[in-house]
C-alpha cells in the first residue's frame, strides 16, 4: 500500500482539514488569532476522533489508527486527547499509549518554554 493511501494518512488529513477550515474562517471573519483558533478546533477534532474510535472499538468497526491519534495530539490536540481519554474512558488501560502521549506533552511543554524564552530575549 502506498503511504498516501494508508488509513493513517487519510484520517490525519481529514483531521487537519476539519480543524484548518474553521480556523481560517474564524481568523478571517471574526479576527480571532489564528493560533488560538487552531488550538480550539484541533482540540475539538481530536476529542471527536477519540469518541469515534471508542464507538468503533465497542462495535468492532474500522478503527482510527493510533498514529493518527498521536499526530492529532502532537499538532496541539493535547487537551482534546486528555479529555477524550477521560470522557470516553478510551485508551486509559494501554500503558504504551499513555507513555507516548506523555512524551508528546513533555515535548510540547519544552517547545512552548523555548519559544517563550526566545520571544522574551529577542522581543523585549
HELIX and SHEET records of a PDB file:
HELIX    1   1 UNK A    3  UNK A    5  5                                   3    
HELIX    2   2 UNK A    7  UNK A   30  1                                  24    
HELIX    3   3 UNK A   34  UNK A   59  1                                  26    
HELIX    4   4 UNK A   66  UNK A   72  1                                   7    
HELIX    5   5 UNK A   73  UNK A   77  3                                   5    
HELIX    6   6 UNK A   78  UNK A   87  1                                  10    
HELIX    7   7 UNK A   95  UNK A  122  1                                  28    
END                                                                             
